[in-house]
Each structure stands twice: as C-alpha cells, then as structure tokens.
C-alpha cells in the first residue's frame, strides 16, 4: 500500500512539473494575458480541470514560475535596506567588480523569467512589479543618501524625491535594455559599470547643489 501511495505521488509531481514547463512556454510565447489554461492542459495531455487541481488559477501558475526570481530580487533590496554600513558610505552605488559580476550572472542566468516579468506580465499580479521595485529603491535612496532629514513626519531631501525616483527608474530600465537587446554577459558587466559610474558622478554633482532651499 505504501509503495502504491509513493508511486502515485511521484506521478503527480511529474504531471505538476509538466504543467509548469508547458505554462512557462505558453507565457513566453503569448504573454500572461493571452495565455490559455486550456492550451497548457492540451500540451501536457491532461484535462483543464486537472490543471486547476494543481493551480487554482492562471495568476497562481504565473506567480509560481516567477516567484523564485522575485524573491531573490526582493531579498537583495531588503538586505540593502537593512545594511547599516550603507549610511557611512559616501556613495553606495560604487559597487565592486565582484558585486557587478554577480548582478550580471543573475540576469544572464534568468533572462527568460526576467523577460516574463518585464514584457509578458500584463494582466497578472506582477504587471506593476517594476514600478514597485522603483518605489522601494527610491525609499532606500532617500534614507541613505545622507541628505535627508525627517520633519513633522515628512521626508525632505536636498535632492528632490522625484529626481531620486527617476534615477531609480533609470537603474531598473538598465535591466530592461539589457533584456530587450539581448546583451551578452561580458558586455553586460561593462555596461553596468558604465551606468553606475555615470549615476554616481551625477549624484556627486547634485549633492553640491541645494535646489530645494534656493527657492
């Protein structure tokens, strides 16, 4: 009896893996909104109701595929937010080459899922994921630029919050461009270094000014 139960579980796991693989192909080819649970079921060779036994809806299936990547990204941002050493650095964008190569390897290894998130997630619960990351990174930047003070419950900064938001957006758009143009790993490492230097030097220039208090 134990053997039969174990054998049935292995079979279920196998079907589940096939559903995930078929779903990923469907999402890559058609995008979340146009992807069909019926097509996924047909590709696996099971009924649509059987697919729903494993994943209660299309969004949960899409989320299962992208979540390992979003969890890694979210953890990196949370680690950055919790890193007390950041506040003591003049510019936390000056990453060493090992850190830059780590970012490039992550992008290179996970291109397909990152493309799903960036270009194929419309209609899913992840369609605004990039915007959410931009807001989180903006918050972290405001906290650790060393130019912010808290007054009456509001955050003020010598560099405007909207400027920092746009710089954060530029950083995430850098990944969008890498994916869109299918930049190779080696070129990616150079490009990331170039962009970080560009943004870092720009920050240095902004910190010499005080536009908000010059009105």
C-alpha positions in Angstrom: 0.0 0.0 0.0 2.8 2.4 0.9 4.5 1.7 -2.5 1.3 2.5 -4.3 0.9 5.8 -2.5 4.5 6.8 -3.1 4.2 5.8 -6.8 1.0 8.0 -7.2 2.8 11.0 -5.6 5.7 10.7 -8.0 3.3 10.6 -10.8 1.6 13.7 -9.5 4.9 15.5 -9.2 5.7 14.6 -12.7 2.4 16.0 -14.0 2.9 19.1 -12.0 6.4 19.7 -13.5 5.0 19.2 -17.0 2.3 21.8 -16.3 4.9 24.3 -15.1 7.1 23.7 -18.1 4.1 24.0 -20.5 2.9 27.1 -18.8 6.2 28.8 -18.9 6.4 28.1 -22.7 2.8 29.4 -23.1 3.6 32.6 -21.1 6.8 33.2 -23.0 5.1 32.7 -26.4 1.9 34.6 -25.8 2.3 36.7 -22.6 0.2 36.3 -19.5 -3.0 37.9 -20.8 -3.2 35.8 -23.9 -2.0 32.6 -22.4 -4.6 29.8 -22.1 -5.0 27.3 -19.4 -6.7 25.1 -22.0 -3.6 25.2 -24.2 -1.5 24.4 -21.2 -3.6 21.4 -20.4 -3.6 20.2 -24.1 0.2 20.4 -24.2 0.5 18.3 -21.0 -2.1 15.9 -22.1 -4.5 16.3 -19.2 -7.9 17.9 -18.7 -8.2 21.6 -17.8 -9.8 20.7 -14.5 -6.8 18.6 -13.7 -4.6 21.7 -14.2 -6.8 23.6 -11.8 -6.2 20.8 -9.3 -2.6 21.9 -9.2 -3.0 25.6 -9.6 -6.3 27.2 -8.8 -6.0 30.0 -11.4 -3.7 31.3 -14.1 -2.2 34.0 -11.9 -1.1 31.5 -9.3 0.5 29.4 -12.0 2.4 32.5 -13.4 3.3 33.5 -9.8 4.8 30.1 -9.1 7.0 30.4 -12.2 8.4 33.9 -11.4 8.4 33.9 -7.6 11.8 32.3 -7.1 13.3 35.3 -9.1 11.2 38.0 -7.4 12.0 36.5 -4.0 15.8 36.9 -4.8 15.3 40.4 -6.0 13.2 41.4 -3.0 15.7 39.9 -0.6 18.5 41.9 -2.2 16.6 45.1 -1.7 15.7 44.2 1.8 19.4 43.4 2.6 20.3 46.8 1.1 17.7 48.4 3.3 18.9 46.7 6.4 22.6 47.2 5.8 23.7 49.7 8.4 27.1 50.2 6.7 25.4 51.9 3.7 24.8 55.1 5.7 28.5 55.5 6.3 29.5 55.2 2.7 29.8 58.4 0.5 28.1 56.6 -2.4 26.6 53.2 -2.1 26.3 52.9 -5.9 30.1 52.3 -6.1 29.8 48.5 -6.2 33.0 46.4 -6.5 33.5 44.3 -9.6 32.5 41.1 -7.8 29.1 42.6 -7.0 28.7 43.8 -10.6 29.6 40.4 -12.0 27.1 38.8 -9.5 24.3 41.0 -10.8 25.3 40.2 -14.4 25.4 36.5 -13.8 21.9 36.7 -12.2 20.5 38.5 -15.2 22.3 36.2 -17.7 21.1 33.0 -15.9 17.4 34.2 -15.5 16.8 36.0 -18.8 13.6 34.2 -19.7 11.9 34.7 -16.4 13.1 38.3 -16.2 11.6 38.9 -19.7 8.3 37.4 -18.5 8.2 39.9 -15.6 9.3 42.8 -17.8 7.5 42.2 -21.1 4.8 39.5 -20.6 3.2 40.1 -17.2 0.4 42.5 -18.2 -2.8 41.4 -16.6 -1.1 39.4 -13.8 -0.5 40.4 -10.2 3.1 41.2 -11.3 2.2 43.7 -14.0 3.4 46.6 -11.8 6.4 44.8 -10.3 8.9 47.1 -11.9 7.2 50.2 -10.6 7.0 48.7 -7.1 10.8 48.0 -7.2 11.4 51.5 -8.3 9.4 52.9 -5.3 11.3 50.6 -2.9 14.7 51.6 -4.3 13.7 55.3 -4.1 12.8 54.9 -0.5 16.1 53.2 0.2 18.0 56.0 -1.7 16.2 58.7 0.3 17.1 57.1 3.5 20.8 56.5 2.8 21.9 59.4 0.7 22.9 61.3 3.8 20.9 64.3 2.7 17.5 63.6 4.2 16.0 64.7 7.5 12.7 63.9 9.0 10.5 66.9 9.8 6.9 66.7 11.1 6.5 63.2 9.7 7.6 64.2 6.2 10.8 63.3 4.4 12.7 66.2 2.9 15.9 66.0 0.9 18.3 68.4 -0.7 17.9 66.3 -3.8 14.2 66.2 -4.7 12.4 62.9 -4.2 11.2 62.9 -7.8 14.8 63.2 -9.1 15.8 60.2 -7.0 12.7 58.3 -8.2 13.8 58.9 -11.8 17.4 57.8 -11.1 16.0 54.6 -9.5 13.8 54.2 -12.6 16.9 54.5 -14.8 18.6 51.7 -12.9 15.8 49.3 -13.5 15.4 50.4 -17.0 19.1 49.5 -17.5 18.0 45.8 -17.0 15.1 46.3 -19.4 17.5 47.5 -22.1 19.8 44.5 -21.4 17.0 42.1 -21.9 15.5 43.9 -24.9 18.8 44.0 -26.8 20.0 40.6 -25.5 23.3 42.0 -24.3 26.0 39.3 -23.7 27.4 38.6 -20.2 30.7 40.3 -20.9 29.2 43.4 -22.5 26.7 43.5 -19.6 29.5 43.7 -17.0 30.9 46.7 -18.8 27.5 48.4 -19.4 26.6 48.1 -15.7 29.9 49.6 -14.6 29.4 52.4 -17.1 25.9 53.2 -15.9 26.9 53.1 -12.2 29.8 55.4 -12.8 27.5 57.8 -14.7 24.9 57.8 -12.0 27.4 58.1 -9.2 29.1 61.1 -10.7 25.7 62.6 -11.3 24.9 62.2 -7.6 28.1 63.8 -6.7 27.2 66.9 -8.7 23.7 67.0 -7.3 25.0 66.9 -3.7 26.9 70.1 -4.3 23.7 71.9 -5.1 20.6 72.7 -2.9 17.8 73.5 -5.3 15.1 73.0 -2.8 16.4 75.6 -0.4 17.3 78.1 -3.1 13.7 79.0 -3.9 
